[in-house]
Amino acid sequence: MTEEKPQKLKLKRELGMLGAVSLIVGTAVGSGIFMTPQTVISSVGSPGASLVIWASCGLLAILASFCYAELGTVIKESGGEYIYILRTSGPVLAFMLIFSSVLFVRPAAIAGMGLSFATYVVTPFYGDCPPPVLVVKCVAAAAIITLAIVNCMKVRFAMSIQVFFTVVKVLALAGIIIGGVVMLIKGHTENFENSFENTNVGVNSIGIAFYQGLWSYDGWNNLNSVTEELKRPEVNLPRAVLIAISLVTTLYLLVNVSYLTVMTPKELMSSSAVAVTWGNKVLGSWGWVMSVAAALSAFGSLNGTFFSGGRVCFVAAREGHMPDILSMAHVHRLTPSPALIFTTIISLVVLIPGDFQSIVNYFSFTAWFFYAIVLSGLIYLKIKKPDLPRSYKVPIVIPILVLAAAIFLVLAPIIDNPQIEYLYVALFILSGVIVYIPFIHYKLCPGVLDKLTVFLQLFLEVAPADKNL
């Protein structure tokens, strides 16, 4: 009698086309479109230029996501940027990404969305006064903990929440667009006369406007983090990306036109929450509806970021770049709960000193640095390994264009307006090497976490999970 090999756990392929589109749209359409339009217009100085920035950000997100769609059909593993850098550029760069991503980038994104959700929930209760920072942070922490519990429970439950919130936010944006159309029909076009007057064309102002605009599209690459849970990824990945990003770009452009129809550029720049100001002017006593819509929108984004962010940490642990416990999945629920709990704890720590504006700028700087490395990897694969089986291809000119844009986004603010914070971020990324050499490459202190791993494995009811290819 032959002994049967014990069956290892796998994450299930439970993500269909609707879930895939909802994951991208639901994460991208978050707090960004409700909070960053005023920063975009104040950076570039004119309504016309701000609409050009929004359209350009959409185009860049579409082109970048096409490149990722090809990578996703060549490298069919979950983990997004991390796994692509690991397979094309080697373990050191991949570890630098995961080190900064797990300890800073993802938690900063989660904290940023938590803060914007809390701001919209709390603001109506304080009338014209700004809400106390402590209250906002406590509400943000409560939202993060709630979603951590939801995501640890069941994949399908987390996806149902994602689809529901995506529908809510698309309806909210449609409401803003319809309101704007009505005002345009009534002849409110004065804000579009001489719409390119006072435009700032400085490299730094365009770079910062792009950072803020692209924050609103962030999530275009989320689906690549969960490839192993996507049904028929070779078909659904490129399709979902095209549908989702095109929809988001169209909605954003029309929403910005609506904002500018109702508010003068000055009003827009001075507003702390654009959607609420819009709601008060158009809906009068029903203005609070926009606060609710914006809060729900940020909540949905937070859920999507959690869903994909936990997976990246899980994949890195599976490759030996994070403690073993993080590569395990719950034996019954099949969710990567240790990775999700770890992400939650770090996010709550980042939330304590967090300030929304600076979080966005430094987050974008690190993100685009690694996007540039991923795109270089795609160009390398296209030139050196053209025979690799891929069900989807982009012309080589597209990754070259996106790579040029990524290099501009990384260098522009540093060259034009050097700030010490960028140096801190660069040193933080490089410090990953200091951790990598002794602990990952030479495997110093190999058994130091063994007892803790066994204890947590029993306590959390988790076991090692295999790749789902």
C-alpha positions as CSV (number, residue, x, y, z in Angstrom):
1,M,0.0,0.0,0.0
2,T,1.5,3.3,-1.1
3,E,1.4,6.3,1.2
4,E,-0.6,9.2,-0.2
5,K,1.1,12.5,-0.2
6,P,-0.7,15.0,2.1
7,Q,-2.7,17.4,0.0
8,K,-1.4,21.0,0.5
9,L,-3.8,23.9,0.8
10,K,-4.4,26.2,-2.2
11,L,-6.3,29.4,-2.5
12,K,-9.4,28.8,-4.7
13,R,-10.1,30.4,-8.0
14,E,-13.2,32.2,-7.0
15,L,-12.8,35.5,-8.9
16,G,-14.9,35.8,-12.0
17,M,-15.2,38.6,-14.6
18,L,-17.6,40.8,-12.5
19,G,-15.4,40.4,-9.4
20,A,-12.3,41.2,-11.4
21,V,-13.7,44.4,-12.8
22,S,-15.1,45.3,-9.4
23,L,-11.7,44.8,-7.8
24,I,-10.1,47.3,-10.2
25,V,-12.9,49.9,-10.4
26,G,-13.8,49.4,-6.7
27,T,-10.2,50.1,-5.6
28,A,-9.4,52.9,-8.1
29,V,-12.6,54.8,-7.6
30,G,-12.0,55.5,-3.9
31,S,-11.2,58.6,-1.9
32,G,-9.0,60.0,-4.7
33,I,-11.7,61.5,-7.0
34,F,-13.4,63.0,-4.0
35,M,-10.2,64.5,-2.5
36,T,-7.5,65.2,-5.1
37,P,-9.2,67.3,-7.8
38,Q,-8.4,70.5,-5.8
39,T,-4.7,69.6,-5.5
40,V,-4.5,68.8,-9.3
41,I,-6.1,72.2,-10.3
42,S,-4.0,74.2,-7.7
43,S,-0.8,72.5,-9.0
44,V,-1.4,73.3,-12.7
45,G,-3.4,76.5,-12.2
46,S,-6.3,76.2,-14.8
47,P,-9.4,74.1,-15.4
48,G,-8.3,73.2,-19.0
49,A,-4.9,71.9,-17.9
50,S,-6.4,70.0,-15.0
51,L,-8.7,68.1,-17.4
52,V,-5.7,67.3,-19.6
53,I,-3.9,65.9,-16.6
54,W,-6.8,63.7,-15.7
55,A,-7.1,62.4,-19.3
56,S,-3.3,61.8,-19.4
57,C,-3.3,59.9,-16.1
58,G,-6.1,57.7,-17.5
59,L,-4.1,57.0,-20.7
60,L,-1.0,56.2,-18.7
61,A,-2.9,53.8,-16.4
62,I,-4.5,52.1,-19.4
63,L,-1.1,51.7,-21.1
64,A,0.6,50.5,-17.9
65,S,-2.2,48.0,-17.2
66,F,-1.8,46.6,-20.8
67,C,1.9,45.9,-20.0
68,Y,0.8,44.2,-16.7
69,A,-1.8,42.1,-18.5
70,E,1.0,40.7,-20.7
71,L,3.2,40.0,-17.7
72,G,0.2,38.4,-16.0
73,T,-0.2,35.9,-18.9
74,V,3.6,35.1,-19.0
75,I,4.1,34.9,-15.2
76,K,0.9,33.3,-13.9
77,E,1.6,33.7,-10.2
78,S,-0.1,36.1,-7.7
79,G,2.0,38.8,-6.2
80,G,2.0,41.6,-8.8
81,E,5.1,43.7,-9.0
82,Y,6.9,41.6,-6.4
83,I,6.7,38.3,-8.4
84,Y,7.5,40.1,-11.7
85,I,10.6,41.7,-10.3
86,L,11.7,38.4,-8.7
87,R,11.3,36.5,-12.0
88,T,12.9,39.2,-14.2
89,S,15.4,41.2,-12.0
90,G,16.3,38.8,-9.2
91,P,15.7,38.4,-5.5
92,V,17.6,41.4,-4.2
93,L,15.4,44.0,-6.0
94,A,12.3,41.9,-5.3
95,F,13.2,41.9,-1.6
96,M,13.7,45.7,-1.6
97,L,10.2,46.1,-3.1
98,I,8.6,43.8,-0.6
99,F,10.5,45.4,2.3
100,S,9.3,48.9,1.4
101,S,5.9,47.6,0.2
102,V,5.0,45.7,3.4
103,L,6.5,48.1,5.8
104,F,5.5,51.4,4.2
105,V,3.7,51.5,0.7
106,R,0.7,49.2,1.3
107,P,0.1,50.3,4.9
108,A,0.4,54.0,3.8
109,A,-2.2,53.4,1.1
110,I,-4.5,51.6,3.6
111,A,-3.9,54.4,6.2
112,G,-4.6,57.1,3.6
113,M,-7.9,55.5,2.5
114,G,-8.8,54.9,6.2
115,L,-8.2,58.6,6.9
116,S,-10.3,59.8,4.0
117,F,-13.1,57.5,4.9
118,A,-13.1,58.8,8.5
119,T,-12.9,62.4,7.3
120,Y,-16.1,62.0,5.3
121,V,-17.9,60.1,8.1
122,V,-17.0,62.6,10.8
123,T,-17.1,66.0,9.0
124,P,-21.0,66.4,8.9
125,F,-21.1,66.1,12.7
126,Y,-18.9,69.1,13.2
127,G,-20.6,71.7,10.9
128,D,-18.1,74.3,9.8
129,C,-15.3,73.3,12.2
130,P,-12.6,70.8,11.2
131,P,-13.1,67.5,13.0
132,P,-10.6,66.6,15.8
133,V,-7.7,64.6,14.5
134,L,-8.0,62.0,17.2
135,V,-11.6,61.2,16.4
136,V,-10.8,60.9,12.7
137,K,-7.9,58.5,13.4
138,C,-10.1,56.4,15.8
139,V,-12.8,56.0,13.1
140,A,-10.1,55.1,10.5
141,A,-8.7,52.5,12.8
142,A,-12.2,51.0,13.4
143,A,-12.7,50.8,9.6
144,I,-9.4,49.1,9.0
145,I,-10.0,46.5,11.8
146,T,-13.5,45.7,10.5
147,L,-12.3,45.1,7.0
148,A,-9.4,42.9,8.3
149,I,-12.0,40.7,10.0
150,V,-14.1,40.5,6.8
151,N,-11.2,39.6,4.6
152,C,-10.0,36.9,7.0
153,M,-13.5,35.3,7.0
154,K,-14.1,34.4,3.4
155,V,-12.9,35.3,-0.1
156,R,-16.4,35.3,-1.5
157,F,-17.8,37.5,1.3
158,A,-15.0,40.1,0.7
159,M,-15.7,40.0,-3.0
160,S,-19.5,40.5,-2.5
161,I,-18.7,43.6,-0.4
162,Q,-16.4,44.8,-3.2
163,V,-19.1,44.4,-5.9
164,F,-21.7,46.1,-3.7
165,F,-19.5,49.1,-3.0
166,T,-18.4,49.4,-6.6
167,V,-22.0,49.7,-7.7
168,V,-22.6,52.3,-5.0
169,K,-19.7,54.5,-6.1
170,V,-20.4,54.2,-9.8
171,L,-24.0,55.4,-9.1
172,A,-22.6,58.2,-6.9
173,L,-20.3,59.4,-9.7
174,A,-23.2,59.1,-12.2
175,G,-25.2,61.3,-9.9
176,I,-22.4,64.0,-9.9
177,I,-22.2,63.7,-13.7
178,I,-26.0,64.1,-14.2
179,G,-26.0,67.1,-11.9
180,G,-23.2,68.7,-13.9
181,V,-25.0,68.0,-17.2
182,V,-28.1,69.7,-15.9
183,M,-26.1,72.8,-14.9
184,L,-24.4,72.8,-18.3
185,I,-27.7,72.7,-20.1
186,K,-28.9,75.7,-18.0
187,G,-25.9,77.6,-19.5
188,H,-23.3,77.4,-16.6
189,T,-20.3,77.5,-18.9
190,E,-18.5,80.5,-17.5
191,N,-15.7,78.5,-15.7
192,F,-14.7,77.0,-19.1
193,E,-14.1,80.4,-20.8
194,N,-10.3,81.0,-21.2
195,S,-9.9,77.6,-19.6
196,F,-6.1,77.5,-20.0
197,E,-5.4,80.9,-18.5
198,N,-2.8,81.0,-15.6
199,T,-1.5,77.5,-16.4
200,N,1.7,76.5,-14.6
201,V,4.0,74.5,-16.9
202,G,6.8,73.9,-14.4
203,V,8.2,70.4,-14.2
204,N,7.5,70.1,-10.5
205,S,3.9,71.4,-10.7
206,I,3.1,68.9,-13.6
207,G,4.8,66.1,-11.6
208,I,2.8,66.8,-8.4
209,A,-0.4,67.1,-10.4
210,F,0.3,63.7,-12.0
211,Y,1.1,62.2,-8.6
212,Q,-2.3,63.4,-7.2
213,G,-4.2,62.4,-10.4
214,L,-2.6,58.9,-10.5
215,W,-3.4,58.4,-6.8
216,S,-7.1,58.4,-8.0
217,Y,-6.2,55.6,-10.5
218,D,-4.2,53.6,-8.0
219,G,-5.6,50.1,-8.1
220,W,-5.2,49.6,-11.9
221,N,-2.6,46.9,-11.1
222,N,-4.6,45.2,-8.3
223,L,-5.8,42.2,-10.3
224,N,-2.2,41.1,-10.9
225,S,-1.7,40.6,-7.2
226,V,-4.4,37.9,-7.2
227,T,-3.8,36.1,-10.5
228,E,-4.0,32.6,-8.8
229,E,-7.5,33.3,-7.6
230,L,-8.8,34.5,-11.0
231,K,-10.8,32.2,-13.2
232,R,-9.2,31.8,-16.7
233,P,-6.6,34.6,-16.1
234,E,-5.3,34.4,-19.7
235,V,-8.7,35.7,-20.9
236,N,-10.2,37.6,-18.0
237,L,-7.0,39.5,-17.0
238,P,-6.6,41.7,-20.2
239,R,-10.4,42.0,-20.6
240,A,-11.1,43.1,-17.0
241,V,-8.3,45.6,-17.2
242,L,-9.5,47.2,-20.4
243,I,-13.1,47.5,-19.3
244,A,-12.3,48.7,-15.8
245,I,-9.7,51.4,-16.6
246,S,-11.7,52.8,-19.6
247,L,-14.8,53.1,-17.3
248,V,-12.8,54.8,-14.6
249,T,-11.1,57.3,-17.0
250,T,-14.5,58.3,-18.6
251,L,-16.1,58.7,-15.1
252,Y,-13.3,60.8,-13.8
253,L,-13.2,63.2,-16.8
254,L,-17.0,63.7,-16.6
255,V,-16.9,64.2,-12.8
256,N,-14.2,66.9,-13.1
257,V,-16.3,68.7,-15.8
258,S,-19.2,68.6,-13.4
259,Y,-17.1,69.9,-10.5
260,L,-15.9,72.8,-12.7
261,T,-19.5,73.6,-13.9
262,V,-20.7,74.0,-10.3
263,M,-17.6,75.6,-8.7
264,T,-15.2,78.2,-9.8
265,P,-11.5,77.1,-9.8
266,K,-11.0,79.2,-6.7
267,E,-13.8,77.5,-4.8
268,L,-12.5,74.1,-6.0
269,M,-9.0,74.9,-4.7
270,S,-10.1,76.0,-1.3
271,S,-12.5,73.0,-0.7
272,S,-11.2,70.3,1.6
273,A,-13.7,67.8,0.4
274,V,-14.8,68.6,-3.2
275,A,-17.7,66.2,-3.4
276,V,-19.3,67.7,-0.2
277,T,-18.9,71.3,-1.5
278,W,-20.5,70.2,-4.8
279,G,-23.3,68.5,-2.9
280,N,-24.0,71.5,-0.8
281,K,-24.2,73.8,-3.9
282,V,-26.3,71.5,-6.1
283,L,-28.4,69.4,-3.6
284,G,-28.8,72.0,-0.9
285,S,-30.1,70.4,2.3
286,W,-29.4,67.0,0.7
287,G,-25.7,67.8,0.4
288,W,-24.9,65.2,3.1
289,V,-25.7,62.5,0.6
290,M,-22.3,63.2,-1.1
291,S,-20.6,62.7,2.3
292,V,-22.2,59.3,2.6
293,A,-21.3,58.4,-1.0
294,A,-17.7,59.5,-0.6
295,A,-17.3,57.6,2.7
296,L,-18.8,54.4,1.2
297,S,-16.4,54.9,-1.8
298,A,-13.3,55.1,0.4
299,F,-14.5,52.1,2.4
300,G,-14.8,50.0,-0.8
301,S,-11.3,51.1,-1.9
302,L,-10.0,50.1,1.5
303,N,-11.5,46.6,1.1
304,G,-9.9,46.2,-2.4
305,T,-6.5,47.3,-1.2
306,F,-6.7,44.9,1.7
307,F,-7.7,42.0,-0.5
308,S,-4.7,42.4,-2.9
309,G,-2.2,43.7,-0.3
310,G,-2.5,40.7,1.9
311,R,-1.8,38.5,-1.1
312,V,1.5,40.2,-1.9
313,C,2.8,39.7,1.6
314,F,1.6,36.0,1.4
315,V,3.4,35.4,-1.9
316,A,6.6,37.0,-0.6
317,A,6.6,34.7,2.5
318,R,6.0,31.7,0.2
319,E,9.2,32.6,-1.7
320,G,11.1,32.8,1.6
321,H,11.4,36.6,1.8
322,M,9.1,37.0,4.8
323,P,8.5,34.9,7.9
324,D,7.0,31.4,7.2
325,I,3.8,32.1,9.2
326,L,2.8,34.7,6.6
327,S,2.7,32.1,3.8
328,M,0.0,30.1,5.5
329,A,-3.7,30.0,4.8
330,H,-6.6,29.2,7.2
331,V,-7.3,25.5,7.0
332,H,-11.1,25.9,6.6
333,R,-11.7,29.4,5.2
334,L,-8.7,29.3,2.7
335,T,-7.8,32.9,3.3
336,P,-4.2,34.1,3.9
337,S,-5.2,35.3,7.4
338,P,-1.7,35.7,9.0
339,A,-0.6,38.0,6.1
340,L,-3.8,40.0,6.5
341,I,-3.4,40.4,10.2
342,F,0.2,41.5,9.8
343,T,-0.8,44.1,7.2
344,T,-3.5,45.4,9.6
345,I,-1.0,45.9,12.4
346,I,1.5,47.8,10.3
347,S,-1.3,49.9,8.8
348,L,-2.5,50.9,12.3
349,V,1.1,51.9,13.2
350,V,1.4,54.1,10.0
351,L,-1.9,55.7,10.8
352,I,-0.7,57.2,14.1
353,P,1.6,59.9,12.5
354,G,-0.2,59.9,9.1
355,D,-1.0,63.1,7.1
356,F,-2.9,62.5,3.9
357,Q,-1.1,64.8,1.5
358,S,2.4,63.7,2.3
359,I,1.4,60.1,2.3
360,V,0.2,60.4,-1.3
361,N,3.4,62.2,-2.6
362,Y,5.9,59.8,-1.0
363,F,3.8,56.7,-1.8
364,S,3.6,57.7,-5.5
365,F,7.4,58.2,-5.6
366,T,8.1,54.7,-4.3
367,A,5.4,53.1,-6.3
368,W,6.6,54.5,-9.7
369,F,10.2,53.6,-8.9
370,F,9.2,50.0,-8.7
371,Y,6.8,50.2,-11.7
372,A,9.8,51.4,-13.7
373,I,11.8,48.2,-12.7
374,V,8.8,46.0,-13.7
375,L,8.5,47.6,-17.1
376,S,12.2,47.2,-17.7
377,G,11.7,43.5,-16.9
378,L,8.9,43.3,-19.5
379,I,11.1,44.9,-22.2
380,Y,13.9,42.4,-21.2
381,L,11.5,39.5,-21.6
382,K,10.2,40.8,-25.0
383,I,13.8,41.2,-26.4
384,K,15.5,38.2,-24.8
385,K,12.7,35.6,-24.5
386,P,10.2,36.3,-27.3
387,D,9.3,32.6,-27.5
388,L,7.7,32.4,-24.0
389,P,4.1,31.4,-24.3
390,R,1.8,34.4,-23.9
391,S,-1.8,34.7,-24.8
392,Y,-1.7,38.5,-24.9
393,K,1.0,40.8,-26.3
394,V,1.5,44.6,-26.4
395,P,3.8,46.3,-28.9
396,I,7.2,47.0,-27.4
397,V,6.7,50.8,-27.9
398,I,4.0,50.8,-25.1
399,P,6.3,49.6,-22.2
400,I,9.0,51.9,-23.5
401,L,6.6,54.9,-23.3
402,V,5.3,54.0,-19.9
403,L,8.9,53.4,-18.6
404,A,9.8,57.0,-19.8
405,A,6.7,58.3,-17.9
406,A,7.7,56.4,-14.8
407,I,11.2,57.7,-14.9
408,F,9.8,61.3,-15.3
409,L,7.5,60.8,-12.3
410,V,10.3,59.6,-10.1
411,L,12.9,62.2,-11.1
412,A,10.7,65.4,-11.8
413,P,9.9,66.4,-8.2
414,I,13.4,65.5,-7.0
415,I,15.2,67.6,-9.6
416,D,12.8,70.5,-9.6
417,N,12.2,70.8,-5.9
418,P,14.6,68.6,-3.9
419,Q,13.2,67.7,-0.4
420,I,14.9,65.7,2.3
421,E,11.9,63.4,2.6
422,Y,12.7,61.9,-0.9
423,L,16.2,61.0,0.4
424,Y,14.7,59.3,3.5
425,V,12.4,57.3,1.2
426,A,15.4,56.3,-1.1
427,L,17.4,55.3,2.0
428,F,14.5,53.3,3.4
429,I,14.2,51.3,0.1
430,L,18.0,50.7,0.0
431,S,18.0,49.6,3.6
432,G,16.2,46.5,2.3
433,V,19.6,45.2,1.1
434,I,21.0,45.5,4.7
435,V,18.3,43.2,5.9
436,Y,18.5,40.9,2.8
437,I,22.2,39.9,2.9
438,P,22.4,38.5,6.5
439,F,18.8,37.2,7.0
440,I,17.7,36.0,3.6
441,H,20.9,35.3,1.6
442,Y,23.1,33.9,4.4
443,K,20.1,32.7,6.5
444,L,21.4,33.9,9.8
445,C,19.3,33.1,12.9
446,P,17.3,30.5,10.9
447,G,15.4,28.9,13.8
448,V,14.7,32.1,15.8
449,L,11.0,32.3,14.8
450,D,10.3,28.5,14.8
451,K,8.6,28.4,18.2
452,L,6.5,31.5,17.5
453,T,5.5,30.1,14.1
454,V,4.3,26.8,15.6
455,F,2.4,28.7,18.3
456,L,0.7,31.0,15.8
457,Q,0.0,28.1,13.4
458,L,-2.0,26.4,16.1
459,F,-3.6,29.6,17.5
460,L,-4.7,30.9,14.1
461,E,-5.5,27.4,12.6
462,V,-3.3,27.9,9.5
463,A,-1.2,25.6,7.4
464,P,1.3,26.1,4.5
465,A,-0.3,26.8,1.1
466,D,0.8,25.8,-2.3
467,K,0.9,27.7,-5.6
468,N,-2.3,27.6,-7.6
469,L,-1.1,27.5,-11.2
